[in-house]
Amino acid sequence: MAPPPHPRLLLLALLLAAAAASSVSADDLVAELQSLRARSPSGVIHLTDTSVTRFLSAPASRRPYSVLVFFDAASLHSKPDLHLPQLRTELALLSASFLDHNPGSGDLFFADIEFAESQHSFHQFGVNSLPHVRLVRPEHASLGGSEQMDQSHFSRLADSMAEFIESRTGLEVGPIVRPPLISRNQIILLGILFLISIPFMIKRIVEGETLLHDRRVWMAGALFVYFFSVSGGMYGIIRHTPMFLTDRSDPNKLVFFYQGSGMQLGAEGFAVGFLYTLVGLMIAGVTHLLVRVESLQTQRLAMLAVMAVGWWAVRKVIYLDNWKTGYSIHTFWPSSWR
């Protein structure tokens, strides 16, 4: 990695950029931004300290455009709880969708700034945490006075960014165009394979040899649905919850259980779901398999083992629930026993 530029050299570059920006017109700046956007594969312009001074610090009379700025840090891409690569991809989708709906527009541009090479710009904007998105409009006299997008809105990704832009600028972004999961050639290939397999499928259906006729497949599907339900899998998909977090006090440690009722990690949901599924499988084994065992001694030993493991599993669930939410299980005896 190249050493950071000397502060004096950086200051000189910024002054030269400011002097150059003062000698160009608004049309020149718009044309430059359109050229940079056209050369970018994603339609997102990459800004540095010099280009921030040129395009975002120019007077409002020479800046008739708005810029949505995404602040990035390559060194933090490995942290799953920040979702920086995913948000950067969503920004590219947003830019492409805006250009499809507004071809050749010079009213709005999308840009990103990387921390390692543009720390001065981060300081000018007052960015001290990521993810961070700012909208710089013509009426903003300073970079620090630009509008910040609320971090709680990042869960809806490009859609929330589009709503943020439309509510602040009055521009219509248009529908978010996402790439299809499979390409046109893949669809054609799958169609051909399906047509070829039709005779073989009909033969198997008539003979009753398909997977739908196998009880083991239905049992595995039922177990998966049960585990997926009790582990909060759908909650994790909707909320985009991470499997784990990085310990703030020690970045080398991972946090799998989050204390507090406001958030649930994927790992803790799967752990509790496993305990629920374990108890359910043991009850199913006792009621459907153990009753067929002829040895009374084997039945008794198996029942003792099931009760011991079941007691341990339920105790763990109650302990985790109390640790996470503070809720305690209370024992109540019938009044006639007192």
C-alpha angles and dihedrals in degrees: 000000000000117000116258116265119264112265091238092051090048091050091049091051091050092049091050090048091050090050091049091048091054091058098052129080129235091256090054092053092047091049091050092050091048090051092050090048091051091052093050113090091214097038090243115123116225110223130198131188090274096049092044089058092047100046106024105032096050117114116273091249089065095037108066093157139079125230127202106209123201115198113215138180119194091200090063098050089099092063105093095196092065097053091204097154091048093049090048089054091049089052089056090050090050092051093048092047092050092051091049090053096037107029114197093003117167096186099083135027134181122221143168133210124203118217099218094058101030108040091140090060091050088054093048092053092043094236113167102155139036145265092048132163126182132188114212111198129185093255093058107104094192136027091237089057094058119114120266121212113235110254091221089069095061092088090079091050116194094007093059091046090053092051090049091053095045093049093050103037105025089231120135112234095188129216117328107250110210123189115254118258091238129027128241093257091051090052091052092049092049090049092053092048090049092052091049092050096049096090092048091048092051091051092051093046091052091049093045094237101126127116089253088066093054114097091203091062092052091047092051090048092051091050091049093050091048094048092044090051100047094041094058094243094151090049089055092050094049095043096037089229115182121238090235143350134228116253108249093210093049117022090195092065128076126217114217098169120050117203110222136063095244096077139028125198122217094241095056091047091053091047093054091041089054091053091049091048092047092055091046092051092049092051090048090050092050095048098041108026111021093055089063094058110103098202110091092199091054090051092052094048091047091049091051090050092048092050092048094049092042091051090050093049095048090046090053092050092050091047093050092047091051092046093049103040105014091239114142131202112234125202118226123191124205111264091237089062094058 
